[in-house]
Amino acid sequence: MNFIYLSPHFPPNFCDFVIGLANRGIKVLGIGDEDFHHLPPALHGALTDYFKVDSLDSYEQAYRATAFLIHRHGRVSRVESHNEHWMMHEARLREDFNIPGPGIEQTVKIKRKSEMKKIFKACKAPVVEGELVADRAFLDKFIEKHGLPVFTKPDIGVGAMAAYKIENQADIDNFWQTKPAGDYFVEPFIDGELMTFDGICDQNGEIVFCSSLRSVNGAFDLVAYNEDLSYYLVRNIPEDAAEIGRKIVKAFDIRAKFFHLEFLRRKIDGRLFVLEMNCRPPGGYTVDLMNFSADVNVYQEWANIIAENRFIANVERKYYAAHIARKSGKNYRNSLEAIYNRYSNRIAMHAQVPLVFSEVMGNEAFLVRSPDESDIFEMIDFIQQKV
């Protein structure tokens, strides 16, 4: 089997997907904008071939690289990146080269918030009413109907980048003066806690692995108020999220891919609202947290699904597993040495976060685990405590 992987070197932990494919004897053909000799050494042995482009943002260059690799190696069975940024490239390559997988129409539904909302409603999932912002008069009428605050975000985008919480007239004026070009989606603001239903579907569209994370912060607060991120995978997936999530995953017809479904649980009454569906792994080091929470290798298990449509490992969620971030320029009370002296047996990984993700994910991340949820909160407090 020939498998084209876009940007095999970035983000760095996703190299393990390529290694997992190679472990199963799959020929991985990489396309990226990094020189081959600068790729992580592990990829040198995992990649069968590699085509360097000047810019992976250029679809024309990605198309020509794909054509070259197909000419050299023959028919390609799949193309993947596991990255929101390249999903439309994947879809266009599938259509242009007759490669199985989601095409442009299906990919639009999992990239545009306005389109995914239609599918949520068809599933009778609880949603926050929202609309595309046509113009200033439309936004004014929406606010008149629903009241303030409201939340606006790009119709295509992830996290809280370029999002606005609008609480008064000054915020409305600032939105129109500073918002980037492109379609925006508006919803009434919900004061809630972010949680997810994440996992993998096999080639038949059946969920073969799932997990759920709970975020201590909201994504908007991380950017707007420069907070330190902390979130953790729970041992028991909330039943309401799993029930709704399974219906939505089936409706999106996800096959041999990850899914990352985001919810808000409203603080005043605990009611769950569906926010977004992403047809990719959750961001940052969350796949590593999946591994640490159950002592499995999810990177390899996804490759097993590609190779033989089977998730082989037995999964037992033995630990809560958390990402605890720290940011450069902040005066933290406890040193790295102090953290390791106290929690060395619970720290599964300590990593520097790529700069492009640091505004939300922090500059360094401590991945920790414990069977006790209270330990997670203790470690969050100790690691992020300021002077």
C-alpha positions as CSV (number, residue, x, y, z in Angstrom):
1,M,0.0,0.0,0.0
2,N,1.2,3.5,-0.9
3,F,0.2,6.2,1.5
4,I,0.8,10.0,1.0
5,Y,1.4,11.9,4.2
6,L,1.4,15.7,4.1
7,S,3.8,17.4,6.5
8,P,5.1,14.2,8.1
9,H,7.4,16.2,10.4
10,F,5.0,18.7,11.9
11,P,3.6,18.8,14.5
12,P,6.6,16.8,15.9
13,N,4.6,14.2,17.8
14,F,2.7,13.3,14.6
15,C,5.9,11.7,13.3
16,D,4.7,8.7,15.2
17,F,1.8,8.2,12.8
18,V,4.3,7.8,10.0
19,I,6.4,5.4,12.0
20,G,3.2,3.4,12.9
21,L,2.4,3.0,9.2
22,A,5.9,2.0,8.3
23,N,5.8,-0.6,11.1
24,R,3.0,-2.3,9.2
25,G,4.9,-2.4,6.0
26,I,3.0,0.5,4.4
27,K,5.0,2.6,2.0
28,V,4.8,6.2,3.3
29,L,5.4,8.9,0.7
30,G,5.9,12.3,2.4
31,I,5.3,15.8,1.1
32,G,6.6,18.7,3.1
33,D,8.4,22.0,3.0
34,E,11.3,20.9,5.2
35,D,14.6,19.6,3.7
36,F,14.8,15.9,4.0
37,H,18.1,16.0,5.9
38,H,16.5,18.3,8.5
39,L,13.6,15.9,9.2
40,P,13.7,14.0,12.5
41,P,16.0,10.9,12.2
42,A,13.2,8.5,12.9
43,L,11.5,9.7,9.7
44,H,14.5,8.9,7.5
45,G,13.8,5.2,8.0
46,A,10.0,5.4,8.1
47,L,9.5,7.3,4.8
48,T,9.8,5.4,1.6
49,D,10.1,8.6,-0.4
50,Y,9.9,12.3,0.2
51,F,9.2,15.3,-2.0
52,K,10.2,18.7,-0.7
53,V,8.0,21.7,-1.9
54,D,8.8,25.4,-1.4
55,S,5.5,26.0,0.3
56,L,2.9,23.4,1.3
57,D,0.3,26.2,1.3
58,S,0.4,26.1,-2.5
59,Y,-2.0,23.4,-3.7
60,E,-0.3,23.5,-7.1
61,Q,2.9,22.4,-5.5
62,A,1.2,19.7,-3.5
63,Y,-0.5,18.5,-6.7
64,R,2.7,18.3,-8.6
65,A,4.5,16.5,-5.8
66,T,1.6,13.9,-5.6
67,A,1.7,13.4,-9.4
68,F,5.5,12.8,-9.2
69,L,5.2,10.3,-6.4
70,I,2.4,8.4,-8.1
71,H,4.4,8.3,-11.3
72,R,7.4,6.9,-9.3
73,H,5.5,4.5,-7.0
74,G,2.2,3.7,-8.5
75,R,-1.4,4.1,-7.3
76,V,-1.9,5.7,-3.8
77,S,-4.5,4.2,-1.5
78,R,-4.8,7.1,1.0
79,V,-3.7,10.7,1.7
80,E,-3.6,12.1,5.2
81,S,-2.1,14.9,7.4
82,H,-4.2,14.7,10.6
83,N,-4.0,18.5,10.4
84,E,-6.8,21.0,10.1
85,H,-4.7,23.3,8.0
86,W,-4.2,20.8,5.2
87,M,-7.6,19.1,5.2
88,M,-8.8,20.9,2.0
89,H,-5.5,19.9,0.3
90,E,-6.3,16.3,1.2
91,A,-9.8,16.6,-0.2
92,R,-8.7,18.1,-3.5
93,L,-5.9,15.5,-3.9
94,R,-8.4,12.7,-3.3
95,E,-10.7,14.0,-6.0
96,D,-8.0,14.9,-8.5
97,F,-6.2,11.5,-8.2
98,N,-9.2,9.3,-7.4
99,I,-7.9,8.4,-3.9
100,P,-10.5,7.0,-1.4
101,G,-11.6,9.3,1.5
102,P,-13.5,12.5,2.2
103,G,-13.8,14.8,-0.9
104,I,-14.4,18.5,-1.0
105,E,-18.1,18.4,-0.2
106,Q,-17.7,16.3,2.9
107,T,-14.7,18.3,4.0
108,V,-16.6,21.6,3.8
109,K,-19.1,20.1,6.2
110,I,-16.4,19.4,8.8
111,K,-14.6,22.8,8.4
112,R,-17.4,25.3,8.3
113,K,-19.2,25.9,11.6
114,S,-22.3,27.0,9.7
115,E,-22.5,23.6,7.8
116,M,-21.7,21.4,10.8
117,K,-24.5,23.1,12.8
118,K,-27.0,21.8,10.2
119,I,-25.8,18.2,10.9
120,F,-26.0,18.7,14.7
121,K,-29.6,19.9,14.3
122,A,-30.5,16.9,12.1
123,C,-29.2,14.7,14.9
124,K,-31.4,16.5,17.4
125,A,-28.3,17.4,19.3
126,P,-28.5,20.4,21.8
127,V,-26.9,23.4,20.0
128,V,-26.5,27.1,20.7
129,E,-28.4,29.0,18.0
130,G,-26.1,30.7,15.6
131,E,-25.9,32.4,12.2
132,L,-23.4,33.7,9.7
133,V,-22.8,37.4,10.1
134,A,-24.0,39.0,6.9
135,D,-23.4,42.6,7.8
136,R,-23.5,45.1,10.7
137,A,-27.3,45.4,10.5
138,F,-27.6,41.6,10.8
139,L,-25.4,41.4,13.9
140,D,-27.3,44.2,15.5
141,K,-30.6,42.3,14.9
142,F,-29.0,39.1,16.3
143,I,-28.0,40.9,19.5
144,E,-31.4,42.6,19.8
145,K,-33.0,39.1,19.6
146,H,-30.6,37.2,21.9
147,G,-29.1,39.9,24.0
148,L,-25.5,40.4,25.1
149,P,-22.9,38.9,25.5
150,V,-22.5,37.1,22.1
151,F,-19.5,35.2,20.7
152,T,-18.2,35.6,17.2
153,K,-15.6,33.4,15.5
154,P,-14.4,32.6,12.0
155,D,-16.7,30.2,10.2
156,I,-13.5,28.3,9.3
157,G,-11.0,28.1,12.1
158,V,-9.9,26.3,15.2
159,G,-9.8,27.3,18.9
160,A,-10.2,30.9,19.8
161,M,-8.0,32.5,17.3
162,A,-9.5,35.7,15.9
163,A,-12.6,35.2,18.1
164,Y,-14.5,38.0,19.9
165,K,-16.6,38.0,23.0
166,I,-18.9,41.0,22.6
167,E,-20.4,42.5,25.8
168,N,-21.1,46.1,24.9
169,Q,-21.2,48.7,22.1
170,A,-17.4,49.3,22.4
171,D,-16.8,45.5,21.7
172,I,-19.2,45.7,18.7
173,D,-17.2,48.6,17.3
174,N,-13.9,46.9,17.9
175,F,-15.2,43.7,16.1
176,W,-16.0,45.6,12.9
177,Q,-12.7,47.6,13.1
178,T,-10.3,44.8,13.7
179,K,-11.8,41.5,12.5
180,P,-9.9,39.7,9.8
181,A,-11.5,39.2,6.4
182,G,-13.7,36.1,5.9
183,D,-17.0,34.8,7.1
184,Y,-17.9,35.1,10.8
185,F,-20.3,33.0,12.8
186,V,-22.2,34.5,15.8
187,E,-23.8,32.7,18.8
188,P,-25.1,33.7,22.2
189,F,-22.3,33.4,24.7
190,I,-22.6,30.4,27.0
191,D,-20.7,30.4,30.3
192,G,-19.6,26.8,30.3
193,E,-16.8,24.3,30.7
194,L,-15.2,22.9,27.6
195,M,-15.2,19.1,27.2
196,T,-14.9,16.7,24.3
197,F,-15.8,13.3,22.9
198,D,-12.8,12.1,20.9
199,G,-11.7,8.9,19.2
200,I,-11.1,6.8,16.1
201,C,-13.4,5.2,13.6
202,D,-12.5,2.1,11.6
203,Q,-12.9,1.7,7.9
204,N,-16.5,0.8,8.3
205,G,-17.3,3.9,10.3
206,E,-17.5,2.1,13.7
207,I,-16.0,3.8,16.7
208,V,-13.2,1.6,18.0
209,F,-11.6,3.9,20.5
210,C,-12.9,6.9,22.4
211,S,-11.8,9.3,25.2
212,S,-12.9,12.6,26.7
213,L,-11.1,15.6,28.0
214,R,-12.1,18.3,30.4
215,S,-10.5,21.8,30.1
216,V,-9.9,23.9,33.2
217,N,-9.7,27.0,31.0
218,G,-11.7,28.3,28.1
219,A,-9.8,28.7,24.8
220,F,-10.9,32.4,24.5
221,D,-9.5,33.1,28.0
222,L,-6.2,31.6,27.2
223,V,-5.7,34.0,24.3
224,A,-7.5,37.1,25.7
225,Y,-6.1,37.0,29.3
226,N,-2.9,35.1,28.7
227,E,-3.9,32.3,31.1
228,D,-1.9,29.1,31.5
229,L,-3.6,26.1,29.8
230,S,-4.5,23.0,31.7
231,Y,-6.8,20.1,30.7
232,Y,-7.0,16.4,31.4
233,L,-8.5,13.2,30.0
234,V,-11.1,11.7,32.3
235,R,-11.3,8.1,33.2
236,N,-15.1,7.8,32.7
237,I,-16.7,9.4,29.6
238,P,-19.9,11.3,30.6
239,E,-22.9,9.3,29.3
240,D,-24.7,12.3,27.7
241,A,-21.6,13.3,25.7
242,A,-21.1,9.7,24.5
243,E,-24.7,9.3,23.5
244,I,-24.9,12.5,21.5
245,G,-21.3,12.1,20.2
246,R,-22.0,8.6,18.7
247,K,-25.0,9.9,16.8
248,I,-23.0,12.9,15.4
249,V,-20.0,10.8,14.4
250,K,-22.3,8.4,12.5
251,A,-23.9,11.4,10.7
252,F,-20.6,12.7,9.6
253,D,-19.7,9.3,8.1
254,I,-16.1,9.3,9.5
255,R,-14.0,6.3,8.4
256,A,-10.5,5.3,9.2
257,K,-9.9,8.7,10.8
258,F,-10.0,10.5,14.2
259,F,-12.8,12.7,15.4
260,H,-12.7,15.5,17.9
261,L,-16.1,16.7,19.0
262,E,-16.3,19.7,21.3
263,F,-19.0,20.5,23.9
264,L,-19.8,23.2,26.4
265,R,-21.4,22.2,29.7
266,R,-23.3,25.2,31.0
267,K,-22.2,26.1,34.5
268,I,-25.6,27.2,35.8
269,D,-27.5,23.9,35.1
270,G,-25.0,21.4,33.7
271,R,-26.7,21.2,30.3
272,L,-24.5,20.1,27.4
273,F,-24.3,22.0,24.1
274,V,-22.5,20.8,21.0
275,L,-19.9,23.3,19.6
276,E,-17.8,21.9,16.8
277,M,-16.8,18.7,15.0
278,N,-13.3,18.2,13.8
279,C,-12.3,15.2,11.7
280,R,-8.7,15.0,13.1
281,P,-7.0,14.2,16.3
282,P,-7.4,16.7,19.2
283,G,-4.6,19.2,19.2
284,G,-1.3,19.5,21.1
285,Y,-0.1,16.4,22.9
286,T,-3.6,15.0,23.5
287,V,-2.8,11.8,21.5
288,D,0.1,11.3,23.9
289,L,-2.3,11.8,26.8
290,M,-4.5,9.0,25.3
291,N,-1.5,6.8,25.4
292,F,-0.5,7.6,28.9
293,S,-4.1,7.3,30.2
294,A,-4.4,3.7,29.1
295,D,-0.8,2.5,28.4
296,V,-1.6,2.0,24.7
297,N,0.0,3.4,21.5
298,V,-2.8,5.2,19.7
299,Y,-0.5,6.3,16.9
300,Q,0.2,2.6,16.1
301,E,-3.4,1.5,16.6
302,W,-4.6,4.1,14.0
303,A,-2.0,2.6,11.6
304,N,-3.3,-0.9,12.4
305,I,-6.8,0.3,11.3
306,I,-5.3,1.5,8.0
307,A,-3.4,-1.8,7.5
308,E,-6.0,-4.4,8.6
309,N,-9.0,-2.4,9.9
310,R,-8.4,-3.6,13.5
311,F,-7.7,-1.7,16.7
312,I,-5.7,-4.4,18.5
313,A,-5.0,-3.1,22.0
314,N,-7.3,-3.7,25.0
315,V,-8.2,-0.3,26.5
316,E,-8.5,0.3,30.2
317,R,-8.5,4.0,31.3
318,K,-6.3,3.5,34.3
319,Y,-5.3,7.2,34.8
320,Y,-6.4,10.7,34.5
321,A,-3.8,12.3,32.2
322,A,-3.2,16.1,32.0
323,H,-1.5,18.7,29.9
324,I,-0.2,21.4,32.3
325,A,1.3,24.4,30.4
326,R,3.7,27.2,31.4
327,K,4.5,30.3,29.4
328,S,7.8,32.1,28.9
329,G,8.1,35.5,30.7
330,K,6.0,34.5,33.8
331,N,7.5,34.2,37.3
332,Y,6.6,30.7,38.5
333,R,7.2,29.8,42.1
334,N,8.4,26.3,41.6
335,S,11.5,25.4,39.5
336,L,11.8,22.5,37.1
337,E,13.9,20.7,39.7
338,A,11.3,21.2,42.4
339,I,8.6,19.9,40.1
340,Y,10.5,16.7,39.3
341,N,11.5,16.2,42.9
342,R,7.9,16.2,43.9
343,Y,6.2,14.5,41.0
344,S,8.8,12.5,39.0
345,N,6.8,9.3,39.3
346,R,3.7,11.0,37.8
347,I,5.4,13.0,35.0
348,A,5.1,11.0,31.8
349,M,6.6,13.6,29.5
350,H,8.0,17.2,29.6
351,A,8.2,18.9,26.2
352,Q,8.8,22.3,24.6
353,V,5.7,23.4,22.6
354,P,6.3,24.6,19.0
355,L,6.1,28.4,18.9
356,V,3.2,28.5,16.5
357,F,1.0,26.8,19.2
358,S,2.4,28.6,22.2
359,E,-0.2,31.3,22.5
360,V,-2.8,28.7,23.6
361,M,-0.7,25.6,24.5
362,G,2.1,27.4,26.4
363,N,5.8,27.3,25.7
364,E,6.4,24.1,27.7
365,A,4.1,21.3,28.7
366,F,4.1,18.8,31.5
367,L,2.2,15.7,30.7
368,V,1.2,14.0,34.0
369,R,-1.0,11.1,35.1
370,S,-2.6,9.7,38.2
371,P,-5.5,7.4,39.0
372,D,-6.7,10.1,41.4
373,E,-8.4,13.2,40.0
374,S,-7.5,15.3,43.0
375,D,-3.8,14.6,42.3
376,I,-4.3,16.2,38.9
377,F,-5.5,19.5,40.4
378,E,-2.7,19.4,43.0
379,M,-0.1,19.2,40.2
380,I,-1.8,21.9,38.2
381,D,-1.7,24.2,41.2
382,F,2.0,23.4,42.0
383,I,3.3,23.6,38.4
384,Q,1.5,26.8,37.5
385,Q,1.7,28.7,40.8
386,K,3.2,32.2,40.5
387,V,5.4,34.1,42.9
